[in-house]
Amino acid sequence: MPNGIVRRRRFGAAFVMSGLLSVLPAAPAMAAESSAAPAAGSVVAWGGYNDWGEATVPAEAQSGVDAIAGGYHHGLALKDGRVLGWGTNLDGQLTMPAGTLAGVDAIAAGNSHSLALKDGEVIAWGSDEYGQSTVPAEARSGVDAIAAGAWVSLALKDGKVIAFGSHNPAQSTVPAEALSGVTELAGGVYTALAVKDGRALAWGSDYFGATTVPAAAQSGVDDVAAGIFHSLALKDGEVIAWGDNRQGQTTVPADARSGVTAISAGEWYSLALKNGKVIAWGSGRTAPTTVQSGVTAIEGGPNTAYALKG
């Protein structure tokens, strides 16, 4: 993984909605778990519909991978500075630009667009329906980290959050307090999160209180993650969760209340990494045996969950 804060990449999700979701989605047909032991640097995928092969990891991503990202129906991996992808390419999200074939430092995936960070420049491709792939001049140099929401792209430059795209103006309108001093960022479906001076910042749509940061997450926070209507923070190894809990995604299990080193969020579920083991809770994302040890990174794609074995 790259050094410093050039490591953030957050999922994008679909579920096009004009208002509050009133019904829950049907339980997805789970992708089959492989019985083969993953190699070092191997991507493991589970859960989700796999309608477009987003949970079918190609052979090239089964060793030597450094980072992972999950979109709605596509997955990304970073291997030797080159971006790999699988799943659907309906919007060109897997048609890699020339600049992504070498020297890439970080990746992120939205609903139907993809991002890469190379030498401080954001590269974006795929759907540009809301301007999420039109990189502004400010994000073409000096960028330290990237993240993606469903239809929004986020960049961190000199502690300032830059946002472009999104059909949700509240999500792409960066609040004044996130224009300096930010160290981490994450993009959800309708929300964006950041960490500043150990405090979780949240903006966008406050469905189910997803952007109403609890007192526990207003100091000492190390990382954040965003789902569809729920948010996560990592504080002193403990996962703090708030927002929608209709599928149990904010009911933090006991083993995720200490010793956690990484977090991620999908649409209706949450993930934590502890001592190389993936902890999962929420909608049908029970971690398979292949991710019970040796995991170095996790990614909660909207439907499919990903882990990177060391």
Number of C-alpha atoms within 10 A of each C-alpha: 13 11 7 9 14 20 22 24 29 37 35 36 29 19 14 9 7 7 7 10 12 6 6 9 10 7 10 14 12 16 18 14 16 14 9 7 12 18 15 17 21 25 32 26 29 26 23 23 17 21 13 15 16 28 29 21 21 14 9 14 23 18 17 19 24 25 30 32 31 36 33 27 30 30 33 27 28 26 22 15 18 21 26 20 24 21 22 19 17 13 15 16 29 22 15 20 15 8 14 22 15 14 16 23 27 32 32 32 37 36 27 28 30 33 31 27 28 22 14 21 22 29 21 24 22 23 21 18 15 14 16 30 24 17 21 13 9 13 23 16 14 15 23 27 30 34 33 35 34 31 31 32 33 29 27 29 22 14 19 19 28 20 24 23 23 22 15 17 14 16 26 26 17 20 14 9 13 22 16 14 16 22 24 28 31 30 39 32 31 30 28 34 27 27 26 23 13 18 22 28 22 26 21 22 20 16 18 15 15 28 24 17 22 14 9 14 23 17 14 17 24 22 26 32 31 34 34 27 27 31 32 30 29 26 24 13 20 21 30 21 25 22 22 20 16 14 14 15 28 22 17 22 13 9 13 23 17 14 16 22 21 24 28 30 32 34 26 26 27 31 29 30 25 21 13 20 22 28 23 25 22 21 21 17 23 16 21 18 13 21 24 15 15 17 23 23 25 28 29 32 33 30 30 26 29 28 28 29 27 19
